[in-house]
Amino acid sequence: MLLSPGAGGSADSPQLIALADGLAAATGVVVERMDFPYRLAGRRRPDPPSTLEASVRERACALARRLGVETDELVLGGRSMGGRICSVVVSRGFAAAGLVLISYPLHPAGRREPLRTSHFAHLGVPCIFVSGTRDAFAAPEELEDATAAIPGPVTHVWLQGGDHGLRRHGPDVVEAVARWLVTTFATPASD
């Protein structure tokens, strides 16, 4: 699994580390965290979308090579902008097994437009959306309506009272994603 941070975070943010470590411990899955180029350069303003997308593709290909697998055996995702960028990459034909989208930013905080959903109709892989019920970037009913356009299987997990940062919900996020990974990608026992 490749996890990317939100716009204001980094690969070393405590939440992303806890998520990666928790998922690896709970599932045995190899989890790698990544930074976007602007963070590596010490800048705060995100790179243009094309640069962010290229970074996800490069890191996913490098992880697949190191593990000796194809990219369609990797789950991509992350928090907020990081998850959104991963979903755009997959919608444009990059082969992945699934998407983990935590606090998906459906629209800018406090505004209902523009929606960040034009690529949803091209997501044929299993997706899990883990969000708080008080997320200013996507109310539950808004996100559920928008994700109806996704042709692949969609799972929603709503964390009661959680805001966009999902503070104090870290263990709940790990549990939800770990359960989804196991149930979605479990290999049937052979006879």
Buried (B, 14 or more C-beta within 10 A) or exposed (E): BBBBBBBEBBBEBEBBBBBBEBBBEBBEBBBBBBBBBBBEEEEEEBBEEEEBBBBBBEBBBEBBEEEEEEBEEBBBBBBBBBBBBBBBBBBEEBEBBBBBBBBBBBBEEEEEEEBBBEBBEBBEBBBBBBBBEEBBBBBBEBBBEBBEBBEBEBBBBBBEEBBBBBEEBBEBBBBBBBBBBEEBBEEEEEE
